[in-house]
Amino acid sequence: MGFGFRTGVRSARVAFGFAVYALVLGTVLVLVGAIAFISSGQWLLFGSMILIEGVFVYAFTRLAAQARNRRSAR
């Protein structure tokens, strides 16, 4: 099946583009949060932002793999 089958995405390029968009948006949000937490000295929350970034990277690799599988299925 691959990513995008249920959402109506027809192209593997669009699916991969969405994966890149989600990674960039998530990374920017995590960086803003990390800067805010570092500036106020909240190191525990900074650590949680690092964990959240790890989740974004993992999700990106899964979405990219699904887009790649969709590409090879055609």
N, C-alpha and C positions, 0 to 999 in steps of 0.2 A: 504494500500500500504506500508507505512513505508519508512524509509530512505534506499536508495540504490536500490530502484526499477528501477528508471530511469538510474542510473549509472552502473548497471550491477552487483552490489554487491549481491551475492547469500546468504551469511551467515550473521546471526544476530551478530555473534561474530566479524566478520570483520567490520560490520557497527558500533558496539560499540567501537571496537578498533580505528577506524577512529575518532570517537567522542572524545575519550581520547587523541589521538594524536593531534587533533586540539586544545583541551583545553590546553595541555602542551605547545605546540608550541606558542600559543597566550599568555599564561602566561609568558613564558620566554621573549618573545619580549616586553611585557608590563613592566616587571621588569627591563629590560635593559634600556628602555626608561625612566622609573620612576627614576632610579638611575642617569641617565644622567641629567634629568631635575632638580632633587634635588641638585645635585652637582653644577649646574650653577645658582641655585636660581630662576628658572622659575616655580613658584608655580601654575600658571594658566595652563600651559602645563602638569604639574604633575596631576592636577585635571582631565584634559581630559584623561590622561592615566588610571586613576581610573575608569572613565566612560567606557572606552574601555574594561577594564577588566570585568566590569559588563556585557557588551555585550557578551564577550567570555563565561562567565559562563552561561548566559541565553541561548546562542546558544548550549552549551554543554548539558544543561538539555533538550532542544528540540530534539537534535540528539539522546540522550540516550533514550528518550521516544519513538521516532520513531523506534529505534533499538529494543526496548522492544516490541512494537506493532508488528513489523515484526516477532519477535520470537514467539509471542503468536498466530499469524495467521497461523503458520504451524502446 
